Amino acid sequence: MTQIEQELLETLLELERSAARMPAANPKPDLRPLFARVEALTGRLPRGTDPDLLHYLHRKSYQKARAFLQQR
């Protein structure tokens, strides 16, 4: 796994944890910085990145992208 993929995985996990806390959180966490970080990291992925991973990220299927990265 590349460094960017590792950072992407960590960000996706943080996004999932934050989203899971949303129902009980007061005030609600701002998830926009996490979404922006995922987008920025996606843009930094090198050529040759697995097309399935890119598909998941571009379609915003973040749970699938996280599962894909965890299987690597």
Steps between C-alpha positions, in 0.01 A plus 500: 500500500636841407526787747213682327283188517578468871403863561187447296406194705555688827285789376222267386502328840484837676212602275309181587560549873386862482189410299412228751508755783272743316165388652616563857736792438408850607621704325528290188856455370592674177588221258593732214873507586509120490323489164742763369796296624370186327464698177850647532656161568307347212652762273849407619470129424766395250446368151445130509269518801253213490203606285254347747630724778477805277146402401391477864659833587361687200153359566538592870454137601722556799407182686599295196823698464579441869432126469715484185791670677466281809529187286835612361 
